[in-house]
Structures are given as C-alpha cells and as structure tokens.
Amino acid sequence: MTKLESTKSLTELREKLKAKNAALSQKDNPLSTIQVKVTMATCGIASGSRPVYDYMKEELSKRNIPAKVSQVGCMGFCYAEPTIEITMPGKKPVMFGFVSMKKADEIIERFIRKGEEIEGVIPMNYETA
C-alpha cells in the first residue's frame, strides 16, 4: 500500500479512483457487465463445453441478463471440464467446474441473478482467464 505524504497525494489518489469508477460504469467498458468465459480447449469441447456455451449465451439473452459470453482456451482445470469463469462487475472471478446444463441453469438463476453462493466452485490460483 502506498503511503500518502500530503493532502495533494490524497487528492490525486481520490481523483484517480473516481476516474476508474466512472470508466467501470460506462456501458462500453467490458468490465461493467457480467463476464462469462467458457473453456473451449480440446479437453473442454470433448467434455461437453460447446452445449454449455450455447446454453449460457442463449439463456442469458432470453432472461434479459446483460452478459458477455465468450470462449476461452485452457485454464488448467481439465479434470473438472466443462468449466466456466463468471466475473460480476467489481468482483473477483469465480470458477465453476463440472458444469452441466442443470448446473448452468443454477449458476444463472442463483449465482448471477440472486447473488447466492452455490456448490461447484473451483478454488482459484490465478487472476482471470
């Protein structure tokens, strides 16, 4: 943590944080919306991530939940495929493993919509995909 030496330093830090928060709240900033990253490396596809990706993309749109659903490569959790990473605006990403259609529905309804904690979280050892 940076040590503040003067009120000028505090004012500069405050302005920097205000600008960062304003940027996050802009609609065109990808961090201002829900991010859904579905692993689509060979192991993920072989384990069924394609239907999970299609389901998440379709269901989030149907339920009017603004989210960016994207395909990503390997995240290193091959044993738990299909895996998805959910990043809610302003929060750390959460990784889910063994995601079936039923689990994807639970993630949408309980984790994304209601903000509830649910089973299936993989402990993270990285920042984001």
N, C-alpha and C positions, 0 to 999 in steps of 0.2 A: 504494500500500500504506500502511496506517495504521501510524504509529509508536507503539509501546507505551511509555508513560511510567512504568508501575508494574506491580507484580505483581497489583494489583487489576484493571487493564486486561487483563492476560493471562488472569486467571481468568474475567473476564466474557466475553472472546472465546472461551475454551475452552468455557464453558457454552453459549454461543450456537451454536457449531459442533456440540456434542453434541446439542442440541435439533434442529438442522437435520438431522443424520444420522438421528436417531430418527424424525423425520417422514418422511424419504425411505424408510425401511424399512417403514413401515406399509402394509398391503395396500390400504387405500382411497385411498392417495395415488397419483394417476396417474403421477407421476414414478418410482414404484418398480417399474414394469412397462415392458416394451418398447412403444414408441410407433411405429406405422406410419401415416404420413399419405400418402394417395394424392391427387394433384391431380385435381380433378374440375371444373375450369372448362371452358368450351366447347372450347378447344383440346385439353385433356386427354381429354375424352369423345370428341371427333372422332378422336383418335389411338389410342383403344382403352384408356383407363384404367378403364372400367367392368368389363370382364372381369378386368383385373389386380386391381382392388379386390376383386371377388368371390372370385378365386382366393386372394389373400392371407388374406382373412377365413376362408375355408373350410379352407385348408391349415394355417394356424397352429393352428386349433382341432383338426383331425384329428391333428396331430402333437403335441398337448398342449404347445404352446409358449404360455405366458401372454403375450398381447399385446393392446393396444388398437389396433384398426384403425379409422381414421376418414377421412372425406372432407374435403378442404380445397379452397379456391379456388386461384386462380392464384398461382404462386410466381415467375413471371417467366422460366421456362425453357421457353417454348413450343417452341423449336427442338428440344428433347430429350424431348418428350412421348412416351409416358406417363412421368411422373416420380413417385418416391416418396421420402419422407424417413423414415429409420429413426433412432430415438433409443433407445440402450441405456441402462439405468439408470446414472446417474452419469457418462455420457459425452456428448460433443458430438454433435449430429445429423449424419448423413451422408446426402447427397442422391444418388440414382441416377437416371440418365436412360436413355431408350430401353428401358424395361422391358417385355419380352415375358413370356409365360408361362414360357418356359425360363429367362429371367433372374430372374423372381420366385422360381422354384424354387431357383436358385443362391443368391439372396440369403437365402432361408430356411435352406437347408442349410449353406452355407459361412460367410456373414457373421453371421447371427443365431445359429445353433446352435453353430458351431465357432469363431467369432470371427476368421475369416480375412479378410484384405484381398482384394477382388476388383475386377475391371475394371468400369468404368461409373460411377465416382464423378464427380459434377459439383463442381468447386471452389466452396466456399460463400462468399457475400458477404453473409450475413445471419445472424441468431442462430437463429431457428426459425420455422416456419410458424405 
